[in-house]
């Protein structure tokens, strides 16, 4: 038990802990869909892309991504937006690396998060097989 004299420092320490990045919030995802086809059905945008630039402002990270091919018609370059911290489910894309990116199209950008990445990663080989007929800069054939 904290006495009256120890209450202020204890509350101060608790407030400091709450102010730490990620201390008050954590990313939590539902289990992924049962198979690759279900991931493709439930994810509006999945595409092969390569991040070429990144900027960050107000807890939002924006990547400029060259689009290679995917399950939706996208421009040759698209903004991919995500939270700037993993505790808020933000995703980090490596500059110059081609990877599968999953998310939702909104306001001319693709919004992604760790939960979308987790769902794709859970079934990556099967999703890659389903997307093998995708042509550069266009949507994949219907399956």
Helices and strands as residue ranges (DSSP letters): H 4-19, H 36-42, E 45-57, E 60-70, E 77-83, G 86-88, E 98-106, E 109-111, H 114-122, H 124-130
